[in-house]
Amino acid sequence: IRDLRMSRGLGDVYKRQVSTQSTGYGWHFPEMSTLVADHQAYARIVKRMGARSNALDTDLADILPADIAERVQEQAQVSMGTEVSGADIDNIKELCDQVLSISEYREQLFDYLRNRMNAIAPNLTALVGELVGARLIAHAGSLISLAKYPASTIQILGAEKALFRALKTKSETPKYGLIYHASLVGQTAPKHKGKISRVLAAKCALSVRVDALADKDSVPCTIGADDRLKVEQRMRALDGGVSHQLTGSAKKPRQPAAYAPPSGSVPTYNAKADAQLVDLDDNDSDKKSKKKKRKERPSSDDDADKSDDVKQAKKKKKEKKDKKSKKDKSEKKSKKSKKD
């Protein structure tokens, strides 16, 4: 964690020094920034050449290719930059020395960080690289605490502010955090970055637990390299639109086994153990005959009396309705006659 913070601080100082160097010498020779993009090569040229008037007398073959060195010397003769004093050139050279020393120290620190990551977390380094793995460990606090995180937390580790902002505003949550800087996520198409980051986070969770808890001396584990191949296979499947099997735990089609005859005595069929069923046709015929007998039975006297009473009640209702209708008609006629 300390080395990672130191490398970040050196990176910030290096950027400031490079910008100051290019700005200061850019007033004197602005064309060289377009010809030389490498900051270390730029600093070496300025330190060796000094003022642009010395370009023809300066040998740049060990710093730049021959064609680019010739173009630099040609542009130095026709440059539109301003003249600077010798004191300014000396200050710029001191700044170039600082840039070169910082770049050398950064390279040494990166080599040390790479060696430490390969020793502490080799599987995580194989998956996401030295810098991203070191950032994940530094953000979690230690390798053990990172091993306790689930894959969903590792996926958005470093994007906590965006996550809580999304939960507060009820918008979409972030799909990746520090893991976005991994090379595997960078090689993926933009529409598949979320899926690949989820797959990569799941593999990182397994690799970190192996690095933190496994016995490395007795059992050498290569789960990181194997998981990287599976993630790359998933990337190709998403790009091609075809899903493939990524792990060996998926169910495979069974191969039919060869027929083997049974050994020993073969059991025979026992007909006496069968249960006898009742003939359903006989039961149906009995039910139909009972229904016919019920219909053929003569109705009793009580049923006849009830039917006569019902008929008389219906007749009385009809007579009442007829009387009411006659009265209504007679009343209407009388009203019409009175009006007339």
C-alpha positions as CSV (number, residue, x, y, z in Angstrom):
1,I,0.0,0.0,0.0
2,R,2.8,2.4,0.9
3,D,4.6,1.7,-2.4
4,L,1.4,2.2,-4.4
5,R,0.8,5.6,-2.7
6,M,4.4,6.6,-3.4
7,S,4.1,5.7,-7.1
8,R,0.9,7.8,-7.3
9,G,2.7,10.7,-5.7
10,L,5.7,10.3,-8.1
11,G,3.3,10.2,-11.0
12,D,1.7,13.5,-10.0
13,V,5.1,15.1,-9.6
14,Y,6.3,13.7,-12.9
15,K,3.3,15.1,-14.8
16,R,3.9,18.6,-13.3
17,Q,7.6,18.5,-14.1
18,V,7.0,17.4,-17.7
19,S,4.3,20.1,-18.2
20,T,6.7,22.7,-16.9
21,Q,9.5,21.5,-19.0
22,S,7.5,21.4,-22.2
23,T,6.0,24.8,-21.5
24,G,9.3,26.5,-20.7
25,Y,11.2,25.0,-23.7
26,G,8.1,25.3,-25.9
27,W,8.4,29.0,-26.1
28,H,11.9,28.6,-27.5
29,F,11.3,25.5,-29.8
30,P,7.6,24.8,-30.1
31,E,7.9,22.5,-33.1
32,M,9.8,19.8,-31.2
33,S,6.8,18.8,-29.1
34,T,5.0,17.6,-32.3
35,L,8.0,15.7,-33.5
36,V,9.0,14.0,-30.2
37,A,6.2,12.5,-28.1
38,D,8.3,10.6,-25.6
39,H,8.9,12.8,-22.5
40,Q,12.2,11.1,-21.6
41,A,13.5,11.5,-25.1
42,Y,12.4,15.1,-25.1
43,A,14.3,15.7,-21.8
44,R,17.4,14.0,-23.1
45,I,17.4,16.1,-26.3
46,V,16.9,19.4,-24.4
47,K,19.7,18.5,-22.0
48,R,22.1,17.6,-24.8
49,M,21.2,20.3,-27.3
50,G,20.4,23.3,-25.1
51,A,19.5,26.2,-27.4
52,R,18.0,25.3,-30.8
53,S,20.9,27.0,-32.5
54,N,23.0,24.1,-31.5
55,A,20.8,21.5,-33.3
56,L,23.1,21.0,-36.3
57,D,26.2,20.4,-34.0
58,T,24.3,17.9,-31.7
59,D,24.3,14.2,-32.4
60,L,20.9,12.7,-31.7
61,A,21.4,9.3,-33.2
62,D,21.4,7.4,-29.9
63,I,18.1,9.2,-28.8
64,L,16.0,9.4,-31.9
65,P,15.7,7.5,-35.2
66,A,17.7,9.0,-38.1
67,D,14.7,10.4,-40.0
68,I,13.2,12.1,-36.9
69,A,16.6,13.5,-35.8
70,E,17.0,15.1,-39.3
71,R,13.5,16.7,-39.1
72,V,14.3,18.1,-35.6
73,Q,17.5,19.7,-36.9
74,E,15.6,21.1,-39.9
75,Q,12.8,22.5,-37.8
76,A,15.3,24.1,-35.4
77,Q,16.7,26.3,-38.2
78,V,13.3,27.6,-39.2
79,S,11.6,27.6,-35.8
80,M,9.1,30.4,-34.9
81,G,10.0,30.3,-31.2
82,T,11.4,33.2,-29.2
83,E,15.0,33.6,-28.0
84,V,15.8,32.7,-24.4
85,S,18.8,33.6,-22.2
86,G,21.5,31.3,-21.1
87,A,20.2,31.3,-17.5
88,D,16.8,30.1,-18.7
89,I,18.4,27.3,-20.6
90,D,20.4,26.2,-17.5
91,N,17.2,26.1,-15.5
92,I,15.4,24.1,-18.1
93,K,18.4,21.6,-18.1
94,E,18.1,21.2,-14.4
95,L,14.4,20.6,-14.8
96,C,15.2,17.9,-17.4
97,D,17.6,16.2,-14.9
98,Q,14.7,16.1,-12.4
99,V,12.4,14.6,-15.0
100,L,14.9,11.9,-15.9
101,S,15.7,11.0,-12.3
102,I,11.9,10.8,-11.4
103,S,11.3,8.6,-14.4
104,E,14.1,6.2,-13.5
105,Y,12.8,6.0,-9.9
106,R,9.3,5.3,-11.1
107,E,10.6,2.4,-13.2
108,Q,12.5,1.0,-10.2
109,L,9.4,1.3,-8.0
110,F,7.2,-0.3,-10.7
111,D,9.6,-3.3,-10.9
112,Y,9.5,-3.6,-7.1
113,L,5.7,-3.4,-7.1
114,R,5.5,-6.1,-9.8
115,N,7.8,-8.4,-7.9
116,R,5.8,-7.9,-4.7
117,M,2.5,-8.5,-6.4
118,N,3.8,-11.7,-8.0
119,A,4.9,-12.9,-4.6
120,I,1.8,-11.9,-2.6
121,A,-1.1,-12.3,-5.1
122,P,0.1,-14.1,-8.2
123,N,-3.4,-15.2,-9.3
124,L,-4.9,-11.7,-8.9
125,T,-1.9,-10.3,-10.8
126,A,-2.4,-12.7,-13.7
127,L,-6.1,-11.7,-14.0
128,V,-6.0,-7.9,-13.7
129,G,-2.4,-6.8,-13.7
130,E,0.0,-5.4,-11.1
131,L,-1.4,-1.9,-10.8
132,V,-5.1,-2.8,-10.7
133,G,-4.5,-5.6,-8.2
134,A,-2.4,-3.3,-6.0
135,R,-5.2,-0.7,-6.1
136,L,-7.8,-3.2,-5.1
137,I,-5.7,-4.4,-2.2
138,A,-5.0,-0.8,-1.1
139,H,-8.6,0.1,-1.3
140,A,-9.7,-2.9,0.8
141,G,-6.9,-2.4,3.3
142,S,-5.3,-5.8,3.0
143,L,-5.3,-9.0,1.1
144,I,-7.4,-10.8,3.8
145,S,-10.0,-8.1,3.9
146,L,-10.2,-8.2,0.0
147,A,-10.7,-11.9,0.2
148,K,-13.7,-11.5,2.4
149,Y,-15.5,-9.3,-0.1
150,P,-18.1,-10.9,-2.5
151,A,-17.8,-10.6,-6.2
152,S,-20.5,-7.9,-6.4
153,T,-18.5,-5.7,-4.0
154,I,-15.2,-6.2,-5.9
155,Q,-17.0,-5.2,-9.1
156,I,-17.9,-1.7,-7.8
157,L,-14.9,-1.2,-5.5
158,G,-13.8,2.3,-5.9
159,A,-17.1,3.7,-7.1
160,E,-18.8,4.1,-3.7
161,K,-19.8,7.7,-4.3
162,A,-21.5,6.9,-7.6
163,L,-23.3,3.9,-5.9
164,F,-24.7,5.9,-3.0
165,R,-25.7,8.7,-5.3
166,A,-27.5,6.3,-7.6
167,L,-29.3,4.7,-4.6
168,K,-30.3,8.1,-3.3
169,T,-31.6,9.4,-6.7
170,K,-33.1,6.0,-7.6
171,S,-31.1,5.9,-10.9
172,E,-28.9,3.2,-12.4
173,T,-26.1,1.9,-10.2
174,P,-22.5,1.8,-11.5
175,K,-21.3,-1.4,-13.3
176,Y,-17.6,-1.2,-12.4
177,G,-15.1,0.6,-10.2
178,L,-11.3,0.1,-10.1
179,I,-11.7,-3.1,-12.2
180,Y,-12.6,-0.9,-15.2
181,H,-8.8,-0.2,-15.6
182,A,-8.1,-3.9,-16.2
183,S,-6.8,-4.8,-19.6
184,L,-9.6,-7.4,-20.1
185,V,-12.3,-4.8,-19.6
186,G,-10.5,-2.3,-21.8
187,Q,-10.4,-4.8,-24.7
188,T,-14.1,-5.4,-24.6
189,A,-16.7,-3.6,-26.7
190,P,-18.6,-0.8,-24.8
191,K,-21.9,-2.6,-24.8
192,H,-20.3,-5.7,-23.1
193,K,-18.1,-4.0,-20.5
194,G,-20.7,-4.5,-17.8
195,K,-21.0,-8.2,-18.4
196,I,-17.2,-8.7,-18.6
197,S,-16.6,-6.7,-15.5
198,R,-19.1,-9.0,-13.6
199,V,-17.4,-12.1,-14.9
200,L,-14.0,-10.7,-14.1
201,A,-15.1,-9.7,-10.6
202,A,-16.3,-13.2,-9.9
203,K,-13.0,-14.7,-11.0
204,C,-11.1,-12.1,-9.0
205,A,-13.0,-13.1,-5.9
206,L,-11.9,-16.7,-6.3
207,S,-8.3,-15.8,-7.1
208,V,-7.9,-13.5,-4.1
209,R,-9.2,-16.2,-1.8
210,V,-6.7,-18.7,-3.2
211,D,-3.9,-16.1,-2.8
212,A,-4.9,-15.2,0.8
213,L,-5.8,-18.6,2.2
214,A,-4.1,-21.3,0.1
215,D,-0.8,-22.9,1.0
216,K,1.5,-21.7,-1.8
217,D,4.5,-23.7,-0.8
218,S,3.0,-27.1,-0.9
219,V,0.4,-26.7,-3.7
220,P,1.2,-24.3,-6.6
221,C,-2.0,-23.0,-8.0
222,T,-2.6,-21.5,-11.5
223,I,-6.3,-20.5,-11.1
224,G,-5.5,-17.0,-12.1
225,A,-4.2,-17.9,-15.6
226,D,-7.0,-20.5,-16.1
227,D,-9.6,-17.9,-15.1
228,R,-8.1,-15.3,-17.5
229,L,-8.5,-17.8,-20.4
230,K,-12.1,-18.3,-19.4
231,V,-12.8,-14.6,-19.3
232,E,-11.2,-14.2,-22.8
233,Q,-13.4,-17.1,-24.0
234,R,-16.4,-15.3,-22.7
235,M,-15.3,-12.1,-24.5
236,R,-15.1,-14.0,-27.8
237,A,-18.5,-15.6,-27.2
238,L,-20.1,-12.1,-26.6
239,D,-18.4,-10.6,-29.7
240,G,-19.5,-13.6,-31.9
241,G,-23.0,-13.8,-30.3
242,V,-22.5,-17.5,-29.4
243,S,-22.4,-18.8,-25.8
244,H,-19.9,-21.4,-24.9
245,Q,-19.2,-23.6,-21.9
246,L,-16.8,-21.7,-19.6
247,T,-16.4,-24.2,-16.8
248,G,-16.2,-28.0,-16.4
249,S,-19.1,-28.2,-14.0
250,A,-21.8,-27.9,-16.7
251,K,-23.8,-31.0,-17.5
252,K,-22.5,-32.9,-20.5
253,P,-24.6,-35.4,-22.6
254,R,-24.3,-38.9,-21.3
255,Q,-22.8,-41.5,-23.6
256,P,-24.9,-44.7,-23.9
257,A,-23.4,-47.6,-22.1
258,A,-23.0,-51.0,-23.7
259,Y,-25.7,-53.6,-22.8
260,A,-24.7,-56.2,-20.2
261,P,-27.0,-59.3,-19.7
262,P,-28.1,-59.8,-16.1
263,S,-26.2,-62.4,-14.1
264,G,-27.9,-65.2,-12.2
265,S,-31.5,-66.4,-12.4
266,V,-33.9,-64.2,-14.3
267,P,-37.2,-63.5,-12.4
268,T,-40.4,-64.6,-14.2
269,Y,-43.9,-63.0,-14.2
270,N,-46.3,-64.1,-11.4
271,A,-49.9,-64.0,-12.8
272,K,-51.4,-64.9,-9.4
273,A,-50.3,-61.6,-7.9
274,D,-52.5,-59.6,-10.2
275,A,-55.5,-57.8,-8.7
276,Q,-58.9,-58.6,-10.3
277,L,-61.0,-55.6,-11.4
278,V,-64.8,-55.5,-11.3
279,D,-66.6,-55.5,-14.6
280,L,-67.7,-51.9,-15.1
281,D,-70.3,-52.7,-17.8
282,D,-72.4,-54.7,-15.4
283,N,-72.5,-51.8,-12.9
284,D,-73.6,-49.4,-15.7
285,S,-76.4,-51.6,-16.8
286,D,-77.7,-52.0,-13.2
287,K,-77.8,-48.2,-12.8
288,K,-79.7,-47.7,-16.1
289,S,-82.3,-50.3,-15.2
290,K,-82.9,-48.6,-11.8
291,K,-83.5,-45.2,-13.5
292,K,-86.1,-46.8,-15.9
293,K,-88.0,-48.4,-13.0
294,R,-88.2,-45.0,-11.2
295,K,-89.6,-43.4,-14.3
296,E,-92.2,-46.2,-14.8
297,R,-93.6,-46.0,-11.3
298,P,-97.1,-44.4,-11.1
299,S,-97.4,-41.1,-9.3
300,S,-98.9,-41.1,-5.8
301,D,-102.3,-39.4,-4.8
302,D,-100.4,-36.7,-2.9
303,D,-98.5,-35.7,-6.1
304,A,-101.8,-35.6,-8.0
305,D,-103.5,-33.4,-5.4
306,K,-100.5,-31.0,-5.4
307,S,-100.6,-30.7,-9.2
308,D,-104.4,-29.9,-9.1
309,D,-103.8,-27.2,-6.5
310,V,-101.1,-25.6,-8.6
311,K,-103.4,-25.6,-11.7
312,Q,-106.2,-23.9,-9.8
313,A,-103.8,-21.2,-8.4
314,K,-102.6,-20.4,-11.9
315,K,-106.2,-20.1,-13.1
316,K,-107.1,-17.6,-10.3
317,K,-104.0,-15.5,-11.2
318,K,-105.1,-15.3,-14.8
319,E,-108.6,-14.3,-13.9
320,K,-107.3,-11.5,-11.7
321,K,-105.1,-10.2,-14.5
322,D,-108.0,-10.3,-16.9
323,K,-110.2,-8.3,-14.5
324,K,-107.5,-5.7,-14.0
325,S,-107.0,-5.3,-17.7
326,K,-110.7,-4.9,-18.3
327,K,-111.0,-2.2,-15.6
328,D,-108.1,-0.3,-17.0
329,K,-109.6,-0.3,-20.4
330,S,-113.0,0.9,-19.2
331,E,-111.4,3.7,-17.2
332,K,-109.5,4.9,-20.2
333,K,-112.6,4.9,-22.3
334,S,-114.5,6.9,-19.7
335,K,-111.7,9.5,-19.5
336,K,-111.7,10.0,-23.2
337,S,-115.5,10.4,-23.3
338,K,-115.3,13.0,-20.6
339,K,-112.7,15.0,-22.5
340,D,-114.7,14.9,-25.6
